Amino acid sequence: MLRNTVKTIIKRMLTGFFTFCAKKRAAFIGPNTKVNAHSSFTSNTYIGTNCHFNGMEIGGKGKVVIGNNFHSGKECMIITQNHNYEGEAIPYDNTFVVKEIVIKDNVWLGSRVIVLGGVTIGEGAIIQAGSVVVSDIPNYAIAGGHPAKVFSSRNAEHYEKLKAENKFI
């Protein structure tokens, strides 16, 4: 019993520390957001209310907007810039292509998901663990793979009912 209590206290302390560090780095983090594992954010990151991060690395100079009630699995990456392979040298020059990423409300990324620049992930979407998102994902979609493709979708009527009842974790 004591061992579990100690583990719970340590977990809460680490979450508090990781959340504090995230608030120092990101441009904006809404209330009730928790960073439960080591994560890195950029100064161009805007995070909504009641989000949960379990190990996220956001890199690049592009803007990242994450909506409310977002959840991520472990070891996810959001990459907003890439080397310019159309520049003045091969395989790439010393300039970058920078693109914005938008993740709308109530999105869940499984563990080890990678999201690349120029992508919008629609409201209520679920991205399967290990996927690479290279193009837009529509609202309510369930997508996965390399590259991520939509293979199913949530029941929109049920989703909207839960949303109207404020049934958020």
N, CA, C and O of each residue as an XYZ file, in Angstrom:
676
protein
N       0.827     -1.196      0.000
C       0.000      0.000      0.000
C       0.868      1.256      0.000
O       0.634      2.176     -0.783
N       1.864      1.292      0.873
C       2.758      2.441      0.968
C       3.524      2.643     -0.336
O       3.720      3.772     -0.787
N       3.955      1.527     -0.936
C       4.700      1.598     -2.197
C       3.856      2.270     -3.280
O       4.365      3.115     -4.017
N       2.577      1.909     -3.390
C       1.690      2.526     -4.382
C       1.466      4.001     -4.090
O       1.393      4.808     -5.016
N       1.357      4.362     -2.831
C       1.190      5.762     -2.446
C       2.407      6.574     -2.844
O       2.280      7.683     -3.364
N       3.589      6.021     -2.599
C       4.835      6.707     -2.967
C       4.917      6.865     -4.486
O       5.282      7.934     -4.975
N       4.583      5.817     -5.232
C       4.599      5.896     -6.694
C       3.643      6.971     -7.203
O       3.977      7.721     -8.121
N       2.456      7.046     -6.610
C       1.465      8.045     -6.999
C       1.983      9.452     -6.723
O       1.814     10.349     -7.549
N       2.602      9.646     -5.586
C       3.153     10.963     -5.237
C       4.259     11.351     -6.203
O       4.303     12.491     -6.665
N       5.150     10.420     -6.515
C       6.250     10.704     -7.456
C       5.692     11.028     -8.839
O       6.159     11.962     -9.491
N       4.697     10.264     -9.293
C       4.092     10.522    -10.607
C       3.479     11.919    -10.657
O       3.659     12.636    -11.642
N       2.767     12.308     -9.618
C       2.160     13.638     -9.580
C       3.216     14.736     -9.575
O       3.048     15.771    -10.220
N       4.294     14.507     -8.850
C       5.376     15.500     -8.810
C       6.020     15.648    -10.188
O       6.289     16.765    -10.632
N       6.268     14.525    -10.864
C       6.857     14.586    -12.201
C       5.918     15.268    -13.192
O       6.358     16.076    -14.010
N       4.634     14.947    -13.122
C       3.657     15.608    -13.990
C       3.665     17.113    -13.755
O       3.634     17.890    -14.709
N       3.708     17.522    -12.510
C       3.781     18.946    -12.188
C       5.030     19.597    -12.755
O       4.970     20.702    -13.294
N       6.158     18.915    -12.634
C       7.421     19.440    -13.157
C       7.383     19.540    -14.678
O       7.729     20.581    -15.237
N       6.964     18.464    -15.358
C       6.918     18.471    -16.828
C       5.936     19.525    -17.348
O       6.202     20.176    -18.358
N       4.808     19.693    -16.661
C       3.819     20.701    -17.065
C       4.387     22.101    -16.866
O       4.209     22.964    -17.725
N       5.059     22.338    -15.758
C       5.705     23.618    -15.494
C       6.705     23.953    -16.602
O       6.714     25.073    -17.114
N       7.537     22.994    -16.969
C       8.536     23.215    -18.028
C       7.860     23.534    -19.364
O       8.317     24.407    -20.101
N       6.776     22.828    -19.671
C       6.057     23.068    -20.926
C       5.487     24.479    -20.971
O       5.535     25.141    -22.007
N       4.948     24.934    -19.847
C       4.375     26.283    -19.793
C       5.440     27.351    -19.995
O       5.141     28.426    -20.515
N       6.655     27.081    -19.601
C       7.756     28.029    -19.801
C       8.161     28.116    -21.270
O       8.641     29.157    -21.718
N       7.972     27.040    -22.018
C       8.471     26.972    -23.390
C       7.411     27.307    -24.449
O       7.688     28.056    -25.385
N       6.204     26.756    -24.305
C       5.163     26.940    -25.325
C       4.618     28.362    -25.304
O       4.700     29.052    -24.288
N       4.062     28.793    -26.428
C       3.473     30.132    -26.513
C       2.232     30.241    -25.636
O       2.009     31.269    -24.997
N       1.422     29.178    -25.603
C       0.201     29.187    -24.791
C      -0.178     27.759    -24.446
O      -0.126     26.866    -25.291
N      -0.563     27.553    -23.182
C      -1.097     26.267    -22.739
C      -2.340     26.564    -21.914
O      -2.282     27.301    -20.930
N      -3.469     25.983    -22.323
C      -4.733     26.211    -21.638
C      -4.816     25.511    -20.300
O      -3.980     24.667    -19.975
N      -5.837     25.866    -19.520
C      -5.998     25.281    -18.193
C      -6.230     23.772    -18.235
O      -6.713     23.223    -19.226
N      -5.878     23.130    -17.148
C      -6.079     21.697    -16.932
C      -5.325     20.830    -17.934
O      -5.705     19.682    -18.161
N      -4.275     21.355    -18.529
C      -3.425     20.555    -19.406
C      -2.336     19.925    -18.556
O      -1.771     20.566    -17.670
N      -2.049     18.652    -18.840
C      -1.051     17.915    -18.067
C      -0.026     17.298    -19.009
O      -0.368     16.708    -20.034
N       1.232     17.450    -18.633
C       2.332     16.825    -19.358
C       2.880     15.744    -18.428
O       3.564     16.042    -17.450
N       2.572     14.492    -18.744
C       2.854     13.378    -17.850
C       4.216     12.727    -18.045
O       4.625     11.903    -17.227
N       4.919     13.077    -19.104
C       6.242     12.515    -19.381
C       7.065     13.579    -20.093
O       6.524     14.567    -20.590
N       8.371     13.369    -20.137
C       9.245     14.355    -20.773
C       8.741     14.689    -22.162
O       8.500     13.797    -22.975
N       8.581     15.975    -22.434
C       8.087     16.464    -23.716
C       8.806     17.757    -24.042
O       9.274     18.455    -23.143
N       8.898     18.084    -25.330
C       9.494     19.366    -25.713
C       8.548     20.083    -26.668
O       7.973     19.493    -27.583
N       8.411     21.388    -26.412
C       7.519     22.240    -27.193
C       8.314     23.423    -27.714
O       9.364     23.758    -27.165
N       7.820     24.060    -28.774
C       8.480     25.246    -29.303
C       7.721     26.489    -28.868
O       6.614     26.403    -28.336
N       8.319     27.623    -29.096
C       7.667     28.889    -28.768
C       6.543     29.227    -29.748
O       5.864     30.241    -29.583
N       6.341     28.387    -30.767
C       5.237     28.540    -31.720
C       4.143     27.502    -31.485
O       3.367     27.196    -32.390
N       4.082     26.959    -30.262
C       3.107     25.921    -29.927
C       1.978     26.526    -29.095
O       2.228     27.196    -28.093
N       0.739     26.286    -29.515
C      -0.462     26.773    -28.838
C      -1.322     25.562    -28.490
O      -1.747     24.823    -29.378
N      -1.577     25.361    -27.207
C      -2.244     24.161    -26.727
C      -3.523     24.550    -25.995
O      -3.528     25.482    -25.192
N      -4.599     23.835    -26.274
C      -5.894     24.117    -25.677
C      -6.043     23.628    -24.252
O      -5.061     23.342    -23.566
N      -7.288     23.538    -23.820
C      -7.668     23.153    -22.466
C      -7.759     21.637    -22.335
O      -8.134     20.944    -23.281
N      -7.412     21.130    -21.157
C      -7.600     19.722    -20.801
C      -6.892     18.771    -21.758
O      -7.472     17.774    -22.186
N      -5.654     19.073    -22.092
C      -4.856     18.207    -22.964
C      -3.926     17.350    -22.113
O      -3.544     17.739    -21.009
N      -3.565     16.179    -22.638
C      -2.699     15.250    -21.915
C      -1.601     14.758    -22.844
O      -1.865     14.175    -23.895
N      -0.372     15.005    -22.437
C       0.802     14.604    -23.211
C       1.556     13.533    -22.429
O       1.816     13.692    -21.236
N       1.904     12.450    -23.104
C       2.600     11.348    -22.457
C       3.955     11.086    -23.088
O       4.441      9.955    -23.116
N       4.562     12.165    -23.599
C       5.853     12.081    -24.260
C       5.734     12.596    -25.681
O       5.422     11.828    -26.591
N       5.975     13.872    -25.887
C       5.779     14.529    -27.180
C       7.006     15.370    -27.490
O       7.544     16.050    -26.616
N       7.439     15.319    -28.738
C       8.502     16.209    -29.192
C       7.970     17.014    -30.365
O       7.611     16.461    -31.405
N       7.923     18.339    -30.182
C       7.504     19.232    -31.257
C       8.743     19.978    -31.707
O       9.418     20.617    -30.901
N       9.044     19.898    -33.003
C      10.245     20.523    -33.521
C       9.979     21.365    -34.746
O       8.996     21.152    -35.456
N      10.857     22.322    -34.994
C      10.768     23.194    -36.149
C      10.246     24.564    -35.787
O       9.816     24.802    -34.658
N      10.285     25.460    -36.750
C       9.883     26.845    -36.529
C       8.426     27.118    -36.912
O       7.943     28.238    -36.747
N       7.728     26.108    -37.420
C       6.334     26.280    -37.822
C       5.388     26.343    -36.635
O       5.693     25.846    -35.551
N       4.241     26.958    -36.857
C       3.220     27.083    -35.818
C       2.498     25.749    -35.647
O       2.181     25.069    -36.623
N       2.242     25.385    -34.384
C       1.479     24.190    -34.053
C       0.313     24.623    -33.168
O       0.512     25.241    -32.122
N      -0.902     24.292    -33.597
C      -2.102     24.605    -32.830
C      -2.773     23.276    -32.477
O      -3.145     22.498    -33.356
N      -2.919     23.035    -31.179
C      -3.543     21.811    -30.687
C      -4.798     22.209    -29.922
O      -4.734     23.017    -28.995
N      -5.930     21.650    -30.306
C      -7.209     22.002    -29.696
C      -7.404     21.423    -28.310
O      -6.481     20.867    -27.716
N      -8.613     21.562    -27.805
C      -8.978     21.098    -26.472
C      -9.107     19.573    -26.423
O      -9.390     18.924    -27.430
N      -8.894     19.019    -25.225
C      -9.113     17.594    -24.944
C      -8.269     16.672    -25.812
O      -8.699     15.570    -26.154
N      -7.086     17.113    -26.163
C      -6.132     16.314    -26.939
C      -5.463     15.293    -26.023
O      -5.195     15.582    -24.856
N      -5.196     14.110    -26.547
C      -4.449     13.089    -25.805
C      -3.405     12.478    -26.726
O      -3.683     12.179    -27.888
N      -2.201     12.297    -26.196
C      -1.162     11.632    -26.980
C      -0.624     10.430    -26.238
O      -0.554     10.419    -25.009
N      -0.243      9.412    -27.002
C       0.476      8.284    -26.447
C       1.934      8.661    -26.252
O       2.302      9.832    -26.345
N       2.756      7.664    -25.981
C       4.181      7.873    -25.731
C       4.944      8.101    -27.026
O       4.585      7.570    -28.076
N       6.005      8.901    -26.935
C       7.006      9.080    -27.997
C       6.434      9.598    -29.318
O       6.851      9.146    -30.384
N       5.507     10.520    -29.267
C       4.965     11.134    -30.487
C       5.854     12.287    -30.933
O       6.550     12.897    -30.121
N       5.825     12.581    -32.235
C       6.605     13.688    -32.798
C       5.732     14.522    -33.734
O       4.927     13.995    -34.503
N       5.916     15.837    -33.645
C       5.299     16.776    -34.574
C       6.451     17.563    -35.191
O       7.206     18.224    -34.479
N       6.584     17.491    -36.502
C       7.726     18.082    -37.199
C       7.217     19.125    -38.179
O       6.512     18.792    -39.132
N       7.577     20.410    -37.949
C       7.035     21.496    -38.776
C       7.994     22.006    -39.837
O       7.623     22.868    -40.633
N       9.207     21.499    -39.869
C      10.126     21.968    -40.917
C      10.985     20.828    -41.429
O      11.304     19.878    -40.713
N      11.347     20.959    -42.696
C      12.215     19.987    -43.357
C      13.282     20.720    -44.144
O      13.119     21.886    -44.501
N      14.367     20.028    -44.408
C      15.414     20.612    -45.250
C      14.867     20.878    -46.654
O      14.001     20.148    -47.136
N      15.369     21.911    -47.297
C      14.945     22.281    -48.641
C      15.755     21.493    -49.671
O      16.896     21.843    -49.971
N      15.163     20.435    -50.206
C      15.850     19.610    -51.200
C      15.761     20.201    -52.608
O      16.366     19.662    -53.535
N      15.017     21.300    -52.784
C      14.920     21.990    -54.076
C      15.802     23.239    -54.094
O      15.662     24.077    -54.985
N      16.693     23.372    -53.137
C      17.519     24.567    -52.998
C      18.771     24.543    -53.851
O      18.751     24.040    -54.975
N      19.848     25.076    -53.331
C      21.084     25.316    -54.068
C      22.128     24.217    -53.927
O      23.238     24.369    -54.436
N      21.810     23.119    -53.256
C      22.778     22.034    -53.076
C      22.046     20.693    -53.005
O      20.833     20.633    -52.802
N      22.809     19.637    -53.176
C      22.285     18.277    -53.107
C      22.940     17.589    -51.912
O      24.147     17.761    -51.747
N      22.264     16.842    -51.084
C      20.860     16.457    -51.168
C      19.903     17.555    -50.733
O      18.717     17.491    -51.054
N      20.389     18.564    -50.007
C      19.576     19.712    -49.613
C      20.509     20.855    -49.255
O      21.691     20.642    -48.985
N      19.969     22.076    -49.254
C      20.806     23.223    -48.890
C      20.583     23.585    -47.423
O      20.008     22.807    -46.662
N      21.042     24.770    -47.037
C      20.944     25.159    -45.627
C      19.695     25.999    -45.318
O      19.662     26.727    -44.326
N      18.674     25.894    -46.172
C      17.400     26.552    -45.888
C      16.366     25.479    -45.533
O      16.588     24.283    -45.721
N      15.241     25.949    -45.017
C      14.204     25.023    -44.574
C      12.851     25.375    -45.175
O      12.584     26.531    -45.501
N      12.009     24.369    -45.316
C      10.616     24.538    -45.694
C       9.819     24.388    -44.392
O       9.862     23.339    -43.749
N       9.094     25.441    -44.012
C       8.365     25.474    -42.740
C       6.868     25.449    -43.026
O       6.377     26.219    -43.852
N       6.136     24.553    -42.335
C       4.692     24.436    -42.534
C       3.987     24.311    -41.190
O       4.509     23.702    -40.257
N       2.806     24.890    -41.104
C       1.973     24.861    -39.904
C       1.291     23.501    -39.755
O       1.063     22.795    -40.737
N       0.971     23.151    -38.515
C       0.197     21.947    -38.210
C      -0.968     22.353    -37.308
O      -0.781     23.092    -36.341
N      -2.173     21.868    -37.629
C      -3.357     22.133    -36.808
C      -3.955     20.796    -36.404
O      -4.237     19.942    -37.244
N      -4.142     20.631    -35.101
C      -4.803     19.449    -34.555
C      -6.039     19.965    -33.822
O      -5.921     20.679    -32.827
N      -7.203     19.608    -34.306
C      -8.447     20.151    -33.753
C      -8.840     19.467    -32.447
O      -8.122     18.595    -31.959
N      -9.973     19.862    -31.885
C     -10.427     19.367    -30.585
C     -10.645     17.848    -30.567
O     -11.022     17.239    -31.568
N     -10.390     17.263    -29.385
C     -10.745     15.881    -29.073
C     -10.029     14.852    -29.943
O     -10.603     13.824    -30.301
N      -8.790     15.132    -30.275
C      -7.990     14.214    -31.090
C      -7.154     13.338    -30.167
O      -6.676     13.782    -29.123
N      -6.990     12.087    -30.577
C      -6.175     11.133    -29.830
C      -5.121     10.568    -30.768
O      -5.441      9.950    -31.783
N      -3.849     10.789    -30.412
C      -2.728     10.200    -31.141
C      -2.223      9.010    -30.342
O      -1.918      9.146    -29.157
N      -2.131      7.855    -30.968
C      -1.544      6.694    -30.310
C      -0.050      6.880    -30.129
O       0.510      7.884    -30.569
N       0.591      5.934    -29.491
C       2.039      6.015    -29.250
C       2.821      6.026    -30.558
O       2.445      5.385    -31.540
N       3.920      6.775    -30.537
C       4.878      6.855    -31.648
C       4.276      7.329    -32.969
O       4.710      6.899    -34.038
N       3.296      8.198    -32.903
C       2.742      8.817    -34.106
C       3.640      9.984    -34.498
O       4.120     10.721    -33.637
N       3.865     10.147    -35.795
C       4.607     11.282    -36.345
C       3.646     12.086    -37.213
O       2.965     11.532    -38.075
N       3.597     13.402    -36.977
C       2.763     14.298    -37.780
C       3.703     15.268    -38.483
O       4.490     15.952    -37.829
N       3.627     15.333    -39.810
C       4.495     16.202    -40.598
C       3.803     17.505    -40.968
O       2.575     17.589    -40.963
N       4.597     18.522    -41.289
C       4.117     19.864    -41.582
C       3.086     19.929    -42.691
O       3.084     19.126    -43.624
N       2.202     20.921    -42.557
C       1.184     21.160    -43.563
C      -0.085     20.351    -43.354
O      -0.958     20.338    -44.222
N      -0.201     19.681    -42.221
C      -1.309     18.762    -41.968
C      -2.324     19.392    -41.009
O      -1.962     20.121    -40.085
N      -3.597     19.092    -41.253
C      -4.673     19.374    -40.307
C      -5.324     18.050    -39.956
O      -5.712     17.282    -40.836
N      -5.442     17.788    -38.649
C      -6.136     16.598    -38.175
C      -7.478     17.066    -37.632
O      -7.532     17.891    -36.720
N      -8.551     16.541    -38.190
C      -9.902     17.003    -37.885
C     -10.390     16.638    -36.501
O      -9.826     15.771    -35.833
N     -11.443     17.311    -36.082
C     -12.034     17.117    -34.765
C     -12.417     15.660    -34.534
O     -12.997     15.006    -35.401
N     -12.078     15.167    -33.346
C     -12.474     13.826    -32.942
C     -11.726     12.694    -33.613
O     -12.076     11.530    -33.417
N     -10.713     12.997    -34.394
C      -9.979     11.951    -35.109
C      -9.115     11.136    -34.149
O      -8.689     11.616    -33.099
N      -8.876      9.898    -34.541
C      -7.991      8.989    -33.810
C      -6.929      8.525    -34.801
O      -7.239      8.083    -35.907
N      -5.663      8.635    -34.377
C      -4.557      8.183    -35.222
C      -3.921      6.970    -34.556
O      -3.478      7.041    -33.409
N      -3.879      5.876    -35.272
C      -3.373      4.602    -34.776
C      -1.893      4.693    -34.419
O      -1.135      5.401    -35.081
N      -1.486      3.983    -33.382
C      -0.095      3.963    -32.935
C       0.846      3.628    -34.090
O       0.546      2.777    -34.927
N       1.988      4.315    -34.119
C       3.023      4.054    -35.107
C       2.784      4.653    -36.476
O       3.548      4.380    -37.402
N       1.758      5.454    -36.633
C       1.411      6.019    -37.942
C       2.219      7.268    -38.258
O       2.744      7.930    -37.363
N       2.308      7.578    -39.552
C       2.950      8.803    -40.026
C       1.902      9.589    -40.797
O       1.444      9.156    -41.854
N       1.523     10.755    -40.259
C       0.471     11.572    -40.864
C       1.124     12.582    -41.801
O       1.854     13.469    -41.358
N       0.856     12.442    -43.100
C       1.460     13.316    -44.103
C       0.431     14.142    -44.863
O       0.789     15.025    -45.642
N      -0.860     13.852    -44.635
C      -1.923     14.618    -45.298
C      -3.084     14.783    -44.331
O      -3.146     14.118    -43.297
N      -4.003     15.677    -44.676
C      -5.116     16.003    -43.794
C      -5.959     14.772    -43.461
O      -6.151     13.878    -44.286
N      -6.453     14.760    -42.222
C      -7.346     13.711    -41.737
C      -8.674     14.387    -41.399
O      -8.682     15.366    -40.654
N      -9.799     13.891    -41.926
C     -11.088     14.561    -41.691
C     -11.621     14.346    -40.271
O     -11.132     13.494    -39.529
N     -12.626     15.131    -39.918
C     -13.306     14.993    -38.634
C     -13.786     13.553    -38.438
O     -14.226     12.900    -39.384
N     -13.697     13.073    -37.208
C     -14.207     11.771    -36.751
C     -13.479     10.571    -37.356
O     -13.852      9.433    -37.070
N     -12.469     10.785    -38.171
C     -11.799      9.686    -38.864
C     -10.919      8.880    -37.919
O     -10.399      9.401    -36.932
N     -10.765      7.611    -38.237
C      -9.792      6.741    -37.587
C      -8.818      6.353    -38.693
O      -9.205      5.756    -39.697
N      -7.547      6.704    -38.492
C      -6.556      6.527    -39.547
C      -5.315      5.842    -38.987
O      -5.041      5.897    -37.788
N      -4.571      5.195    -39.882
C      -3.330      4.561    -39.469
C      -2.492      4.168    -40.659
O      -2.967      4.152    -41.794
N      -1.231      3.850    -40.389
C      -0.312      3.360    -41.410
C       0.764      4.359    -41.769
O       0.899      5.420    -41.162
N       1.541      3.968    -42.805
C       2.641      4.775    -43.335
C       2.446      4.923    -44.834
O       2.819      3.994    -45.551
N       1.920      5.959    -45.350
C       1.352      7.111    -44.644
C      -0.024      6.764    -44.075
O      -0.671      5.808    -44.504
N      -0.450      7.558    -43.106
C      -1.744      7.311    -42.456
C      -2.879      7.462    -43.465
O      -2.957      8.453    -44.190
N      -3.743      6.477    -43.496
C      -4.938      6.476    -44.350
C      -6.153      6.224    -43.472
O      -6.082      5.481    -42.492
N      -7.264      6.845    -43.830
C      -8.511      6.648    -43.101
C      -9.026      5.246    -43.412
O      -9.174      4.872    -44.576
N      -9.299      4.462    -42.343
C      -9.845      3.120    -42.551
C     -11.182      2.914    -41.840
O     -11.848      1.898    -42.034
N     -11.564      3.889    -41.015
C     -12.842      3.809    -40.320
C     -13.194      5.203    -39.819
O     -12.452      6.158    -40.049
N     -14.327      5.316    -39.134
C     -14.670      6.596    -38.530
C     -15.528      6.366    -37.297
O     -16.161      5.322    -37.136
N     -15.529      7.366    -36.438
C     -16.378      7.321    -35.258
C     -17.831      7.467    -35.682
O     -18.128      7.953    -36.773
N     -18.717      7.045    -34.816
C     -20.140      7.287    -34.997
C     -20.357      8.763    -34.663
O     -20.330      9.136    -33.490
N     -20.567      9.595    -35.659
C     -20.655     11.048    -35.472
C     -21.801     11.435    -34.538
O     -21.651     12.350    -33.729
N     -22.937     10.756    -34.638
C     -24.080     11.072    -33.783
C     -23.740     10.803    -32.305
O     -24.046     11.621    -31.437
N     -23.116      9.669    -32.029
C     -22.717      9.322    -30.661
C     -21.658     10.307    -30.144
O     -21.726     10.765    -29.004
N     -20.693     10.618    -30.993
C     -19.641     11.575    -30.640
C     -20.246     12.920    -30.242
O     -19.900     13.475    -29.199
N     -21.152     13.445    -31.074
C     -21.765     14.748    -30.806
C     -22.623     14.719    -29.535
O     -22.704     15.718    -28.819
N     -23.261     13.583    -29.256
C     -24.047     13.436    -28.031
C     -23.127     13.541    -26.810
O     -23.422     14.284    -25.874
N     -22.018     12.804    -26.818
C     -21.063     12.858    -25.707
C     -20.465     14.255    -25.550
O     -20.270     14.738    -24.435
N     -20.182     14.884    -26.665
C     -19.629     16.243    -26.638
C     -20.638     17.217    -26.015
O     -20.263     18.055    -25.194
N     -21.898     17.111    -26.395
C     -22.947     17.999    -25.856
C     -23.133     17.799    -24.352
O     -23.519     18.726    -23.639
N     -22.858     16.592    -23.879
C     -22.989     16.273    -22.449
C     -21.706     16.550    -21.669
O     -21.613     16.237    -20.482
N     -20.713     17.143    -22.346
C     -19.399     17.438    -21.725
C     -18.754     16.199    -21.118
O     -18.226     16.259    -20.007
N     -18.789     15.104    -21.816
C     -18.201     13.842    -21.342
C     -16.751     13.736    -21.821
O     -16.438     12.972    -22.733
N     -15.885     14.511    -21.191
C     -14.466     14.518    -21.535
C     -13.660     13.911    -20.386
O     -14.020     14.072    -19.220
N     -12.603     13.233    -20.706
C     -11.718     12.683    -19.670
C     -10.867     13.805    -19.109
O     -10.046     13.572    -18.221
